C-alpha cells in the first residue's frame, strides 16, 4: 500500500489553485475581444493579429520558466515561489483598463504589452509552477490522480461561472469601460486570495 502524503483539506487547497487561474483566464479568453471591440472600439482583425504575435513570446517563456523552476532552491521549495509571486503581476486588470482617451495606436500598443506580460510572463510562470507542484507534494499515484480530478472540477466550475455571471456583473456596475474595469479588479482580488491559499495549503 502506497504511503499517503496529503490530508483531504490539502487536496482541496491545492485544487483551488485552478479557481485562481480560471477566474482570470476565463475572463480573458471569453470576454477580452468583446470588451476591446464593443466598448473600446478597436478592430477585431488587428487585435487577433496582436494576440497571435503574443503567442510567439509564450512559446519562449514556457521553456524559460521551466528551467528557472528546476534551478530554484528556497525554503518554500522549487515551484511554490513561482506560483505565488507571479500572480501579483498577472492581474487581468490592465487588459480591461485600456485608456479610452488615448489614440488607437497607443491603445493597441497598451493592449499588446499588457496581454503579453499577462499571458506569456505572469500566467506562464504561475501555471507551470502550479502544474509541476503535483509531483513535488506527493509521490502517491492515487493522490496525484485525485489532485488532477479536483483541479478539473474547480477549473470547469469556475470557467462556467465566470462566463455565466460576467456580463450581468458588468452591467450591474454601470456597464461600459468602468464596469469592465471594476469586474476585472474584483476577479483579480479573488484570484490573488485563492492563489495564496493554494500555495500555503501544501508543502513540497
GIJO-V666209 format. One record per helix or strand. SS is the DSSP state (2 for helix, 1 for strand). FROM is the first residue (numbers start at 0). LEN is the number of residues. If there is no record, write none. Layout:
ss=[SS | SS]
from=[FROM | FROM]
len=[LEN | LEN]
//
This chain:
ss=[2 | 2 | 2 | 1 | 1 | 2 | 2 | 2 | 2 | 2]
from=[7 | 16 | 43 | 73 | 76 | 79 | 91 | 103 | 140 | 175]
len=[8 | 24 | 28 | 1 | 1 | 10 | 5 | 34 | 32 | 25]
//
